[in-house]
Amino acid sequence: MSDPAKIVTACILVIGNEILSGRTRDSNIQYLATELGKLGVRVMEARVIPDVEATVVATLNEVRARFDYVFTTGGIGPTHDDITADCIAKAFGVGISEHPEAVERMTKHYGDPALFTPARRRMARVPHGGVLVDNPVSVAPGFQMENVFTFAGIPKVAEAMFQSMKHRLVGGVPVVSRTVRTNLPEGIIAEPLGALQKRYEDVDIGSYPAFRNGKPSVSLVLRGTDDARLATAAVELMETIRGMNGEAEEFVT
């Protein structure tokens, strides 16, 4: 669903000491930001925070009041340091207990009651009032509390959870982008690029240097909601670069 007249915003909260320590590399921010953009939901902030109750509760209460949607990843597993569900319950001022449907799904999944251990039963706990988010990968569900969606931290599971609930989101104007790649360094194109940005204030223009095939390259990414406007800006940008004896090639992204 979408509302083309509205700008819809989101924040992503990655919860976990393993991310902050560098032990685990996060990929959920990139995935969620990309998929949300397709739905017309703009990720305005992404934060990585520790498994500290006071931090999770305070951060969640701040961002759920500021953004249309909040997505959390991590901290809903079976171990003692998986505290996200409890923190969300505290943030909303509600209790938390085993969700009957979650218990039913997990009981069926494990089959042998001995395998459905007390630790695993922790993953069936949901803040009161929460709506389950399906987990097609490993069954233990995520959940939704008002505008907050809570996913597992494992990328494959988080991605599957998002796909199972994205129909619940109401997006705004989809953001589209175009990329112009050049061999001219940023120090040469910075001034005309800044001038172009002033002429196209409704277009977000970013410059991203890299090395391609051992040679310096700069990708100039234009993002906005009006593709015709982006096309005009991209043409002007390429003409400017070529006028400076540089190479310019456009990619629709």
N, C-alpha and C positions, 0 to 999 in steps of 0.2 A: 504494500500500500504506500501511497505517497500523497503529499500535499504540496503541489508545486509552488504555492504562494508562501511557504514557510521555510525558514532556515532551521534545521533540526541539528542539535549538538549532542556530543557524547564525550565521556571521559573513560579511559581504560585504567584500571588499577591492577597492577601485577603485584601479588602478595607473596613474599617468600624470601627468607634469608639466603637461600641457595642462589638466587639471582644477584643479590647485592654482593655476595662473596665472590662472584665470578665463576663459581663451580658449574652453574647451569646457564646456558645462553638462551635468552628469551626470543621466541619467534611469534608469540601470540599477538604482540602489538601490531606488527606488520600485517599479519593475516586479518585481524579484526578491522584495522583501519582501512585496508583495501576493500574488504567485503562491505563494510558499512558505507563507504563512499559510493559503491554501486547502488545502494539503496537510498542515497540522498541524505545520509546521516554523516555529519562532519565531526571527526574526532578533533577536539580542540585542545585536549590535554591527555597525557599519558604519564602515569607515575609508577615508580617501583618503590614499595614500602616493605618494612620488615614484619616478621610474625610477632608483633607486639600489640597486645589488645588495645591499649589506649590510642596508639597510632592508627590502627585500622578503623576503630570506631569514629575517631575525630575526623579522619580523612574522608571516610564514607559519608558522614553527615554533612560535611562541607560540600562535596562534589555532587551529591544527589540533589542538593538544593539549587545548584548552579547550572546543571546540564539536564537536557531532556532525558538522556539515558546514561547509565553507568554500567560498565562491564568489568567484573572482577575475575581474575584467573588465579588459581592456586589456593592451597590450604583447605581442601575439603576431602582429604584422604583419611586413612584409618589410624594415623599415628598421633602421638601427644602434641606434636607441633602443628597439627592441622586445626587451626582455631578460627578459620574464616566464618564458618556457619554460626558459631557462638558469638563472634564479634558483630555479625550482621543482625542477629537477634537483639543484641544489646543496643545497637545503633537505632533500631526501630522500637525499642522498648517493649519487646514481646518475649514470650518464652520460646523454648526449643525442645522438640521431642521427636521420636521416630514417626515418620509419615507412613500411614498404613499402606498406601499404594507403593511407596518406595520399598517397604519391607516385603510386600507381596512380590514385586518384580525381582528383588534380590534373592528371596527364598527360592523362587522358581529357577533363577539363574544358577545358583550354587547346588541345588538339588539335595545333596547330603547336608543335613542340619549341622553336622560337625564342622563343615567348611564355612558356614555362615557364622563366623566367630564374633565375639563381642567387639573386637576391633573393626571388623567389617560392618557391623551393625551401626557403628558411628556414622558411616556414610549414608545411612537412611534417615539421619536426623535433619530436620528442616525447621527453620524459624516458623512460628505459628502464623498462619495466613499466607505462607509461601505457596507458589504454584510450581510444580515440577517442570524441569527442563529435561527432555529425553536425552539419554546417553546410548546411542546405537552401538558404541564400541565396547564398553565394559559394564553397562547397565546402571551402575550407581549414578543417580541423577544429579543434575545441578538444580537450581531453583531461581524463581523470580520473586522479588519483593518490590511491589509497585514498579518504579522505573529502574530498579537494580537487578541485573542478571548475573548470576554467579556460576562460573564454569570451573572445571578442573584445570590444573596447570599443564598437564601433559598435552602438547600441541595437537596430536591426532584426536584426542578426546575433546579438547576445547573446540576444535574446528567442527567436529561432528555435532556437538551441542549447539553451536551457533547455527548451523544449517537446519537443525531441527526446530529452532524457535524463531528464525528470522521473519517468518510470516506475521509475528506479533508486532513488529516494528512499523511505525508510520514515519516514512522519510519525507524529506523536503525536496528541494531542487537538486538533482544529481550534479555532482561536480565532474567536469570532463577536463582532460589535459592534452597538451601537445608538447612534444619535445624537439628542440632544435639542437643538433650537435655540431660543434665547431672545433677547429684546431687552434683557434686563437686563445691565448691564455687570459685568465680573468683580469689581470692587471691592464690588459689592452682594451678589453671590451667593457670594463666596469662603468666608465662614464656614459657611453651611449646606451648601455643597458639601464642605467639609472634614469636617463632621460625618457626612455621608452616606458618605464614603469610609471613615470609621472603622467604620461599621455594616456596610459591605460590603467587608471586607478582601480578599475573593477576587475582587473586581471592580476592574479598573484604570480609574480615572476621570480623563480629561484635559479641560482647558479650552482652547479655541482661538478667540481673538477675531478678527473680520474685519469688513469693511464690505460690506454687501449692498444694492444699489440705493441707494448713498449713505448708508445708515444703519448705525450700529454693530450688530453681531450677535455672539453667542457660540455656538459649537457645543460641546456637552458630549458627549464620546464615552466610552461605557462598553464595555469589552472584557473578555471572559472566556470560559470554556469551557462554562458552563451557561446556555443561552439563557433558561430559565425564571427563573433568578436575575437575569439582566440585565433581563428584562421587569419583574420586581417592583421592581428598583432604579430603572428608568426611570419607572415610574408614580409612585413616591414622589418622585422628583426633579421631575417635572412638577407634582405637587400642591404641592410646596414653592414652586416658582416662581410658580404661579398664586396661591398664598396671599400672595405678596409683590406682587400686582397686575402680574405680568409675563406675557408671552406665552410659551407653550411648545408646541412641535410636535415629534413624534417621527418619525425616519427610521430604517428598518432598513437597515444598511449591511453 
